[in-house]
């Protein structure tokens, strides 16, 4: 280092004091797990035994192992292929974990409408894999797919890549307003 550079550095550092070191300890205590779905699961099993299963319609939704795919007929196949191959940037995300069906539908609808108004193209919706849904299996997962297939703003959706949530999340392609 040249002497001029050293002198400039020393002059620039005059009056500078090191920051005070504060020892912070992150809490390693985790909250105790709670059985959130047991009452709901019992209620749903009872309702199913009285009224039969309440499976949402899966019209047009293609099952691909654990994953799913849905495409409106008007969407070009090459655009759908790009969505399946995760070639679009995720512009917004919504996580529905832990919400009731009613709240999840309301949150999802608001998110879709707002995203379309903002002219977003591709979003991610995380619904979970339903591993804690009880004996009825994944409930929110199928409902989200059904709702998305019914709304005009949605052009297509596919299960996310494993790095983005796999079968517990969807890439959703929106019609821009």
C-alpha positions in Angstrom: 0.0 0.0 0.0 1.3 3.4 -0.9 2.1 6.0 1.9 -0.5 8.4 0.5 -3.1 5.7 0.7 -2.2 4.8 4.2 -2.3 8.5 5.3 -5.7 8.9 3.6 -7.0 5.9 5.3 -5.7 7.0 8.7 -7.2 10.4 8.2 -10.6 8.9 7.2 -10.6 6.7 10.3 -9.8 9.5 12.8 -12.6 9.7 15.4 -14.0 6.3 14.5 -14.8 4.1 17.5 -15.5 0.3 17.3 -19.1 -0.7 17.8 -20.0 -2.0 21.3 -20.2 -5.8 21.3 -23.5 -7.1 22.7 -23.7 -10.7 23.4 -27.1 -11.9 22.2 -28.3 -15.4 22.8 -31.0 -16.7 20.5 -33.7 -18.7 22.3 -33.3 -22.4 21.5 -36.5 -23.2 23.3 -39.2 -24.4 20.9 -42.9 -24.1 21.6 -44.6 -27.3 22.7 -46.5 -29.0 19.9 -50.3 -28.8 20.1 -52.8 -31.1 18.4 -54.6 -28.5 16.3 -56.5 -30.8 14.0 -57.8 -33.6 16.2 -61.2 -31.9 16.9 -61.6 -30.9 13.3 -60.7 -34.4 12.1 -63.2 -36.0 14.4 -65.9 -33.5 13.2 -65.1 -34.2 9.5 -65.2 -38.0 10.0 -68.5 -37.7 11.7 -69.9 -35.5 8.9 -68.5 -37.9 6.3 -70.2 -40.9 8.0 -73.5 -39.0 8.0 -73.4 -37.3 4.6 -70.8 -39.2 2.6 -67.4 -37.8 1.4 -67.2 -34.2 0.4 -64.6 -34.4 -2.3 -64.2 -31.3 -4.4 -64.6 -31.6 -8.1 -61.3 -32.2 -10.0 -62.6 -31.4 -13.5 -59.6 -30.7 -15.8 -57.0 -31.3 -13.0 -54.5 -34.0 -14.0 -53.0 -36.1 -11.2 -49.3 -36.7 -11.7 -48.3 -39.0 -8.9 -48.3 -36.7 -5.9 -48.3 -33.6 -8.2 -51.1 -32.0 -10.2 -51.4 -30.0 -13.4 -54.2 -27.9 -14.7 -54.4 -25.8 -18.0 -57.1 -23.9 -19.6 -57.6 -25.0 -23.2 -56.9 -21.4 -24.4 -53.3 -21.5 -22.9 -50.6 -22.4 -25.4 -48.9 -25.7 -24.6 -45.4 -24.2 -24.8 -46.4 -21.7 -22.1 -47.8 -24.5 -19.9 -44.6 -26.5 -20.4 -42.5 -23.5 -19.3 -44.6 -23.3 -16.1 -44.1 -27.0 -15.4 -40.4 -26.6 -15.9 -40.3 -23.6 -13.5 -39.1 -21.1 -16.1 -41.1 -18.2 -14.7 -40.1 -16.0 -11.8 -42.2 -16.2 -8.8 -43.6 -12.7 -8.3 -45.6 -13.2 -5.1 -46.4 -16.0 -2.6 -49.2 -16.9 -0.2 -48.9 -19.5 2.6 -52.2 -21.1 3.7 -50.8 -23.4 6.4 -53.0 -23.6 9.5 -56.0 -21.7 8.0 -59.6 -23.1 8.1 -61.2 -23.8 4.8 -63.3 -20.6 5.0 -60.3 -18.4 5.8 -58.1 -20.1 3.3 -60.6 -19.6 0.5 -61.1 -15.9 1.4 -57.3 -15.3 1.7 -56.6 -17.1 -1.6 -59.4 -15.3 -3.5 -58.1 -11.9 -2.3 -54.6 -12.8 -3.2 -55.5 -14.0 -6.7 -57.6 -10.8 -7.4 -54.9 -8.5 -6.0 -52.1 -10.3 -7.9 -54.1 -10.1 -11.2 -54.8 -6.4 -10.6 -51.0 -5.9 -10.1 -50.5 -7.7 -13.4 -48.4 -10.4 -11.9 -47.8 -13.4 -14.1 -46.6 -16.3 -11.9 -47.3 -16.7 -8.2 -46.8 -19.5 -5.7 -49.5 -20.8 -3.4 -48.4 -23.0 -0.5 -51.2 -25.2 0.8 -49.2 -27.9 2.5 -49.1 -31.7 1.9 -51.9 -32.4 4.5 -49.7 -34.7 6.6 -51.4 -33.4 9.8 -55.0 -33.5 8.4 -56.1 -36.5 10.2 -57.8 -39.6 8.8 -59.6 -37.7 6.0 -56.2 -36.9 4.4 -55.3 -33.6 2.7 -58.3 -31.4 2.7 -57.0 -27.9 1.9 -54.8 -29.3 -0.9 -57.7 -30.5 -3.0 -59.9 -27.5 -2.2 -57.2 -25.1 -3.3 -56.9 -26.9 -6.6 -60.6 -26.9 -7.1 -61.0 -23.2 -6.3 -58.1 -22.2 -8.6 -59.6 -24.2 -11.5 -62.9 -22.3 -11.1 -61.5 -18.7 -11.1 -61.2 -16.9 -14.4 -57.9 -15.1 -13.4 -56.1 -18.5 -13.3 -54.8 -19.8 -16.6 -52.9 -22.8 -15.3 -51.3 -24.3 -12.2 -48.8 -27.1 -11.5 -47.2 -28.6 -8.5 -44.0 -26.8 -7.5 -40.5 -28.1 -7.9 -39.2 -29.9 -4.7 -37.0 -26.8 -3.8 -40.2 -24.7 -3.8 -42.5 -27.0 -1.8 -43.1 -29.9 -4.1 -46.6 -31.3 -3.9 -47.3 -29.0 -1.0 -47.2 -25.9 -3.2 -48.4 -24.7 -6.6 -47.1 -22.5 -9.3 -50.0 -20.5 -10.6 -50.1 -18.6 -13.9 -52.4 -15.7 -13.9 -54.3 -13.8 -16.7 -53.1 -10.2 -16.6 -55.8 -7.6 -16.5 
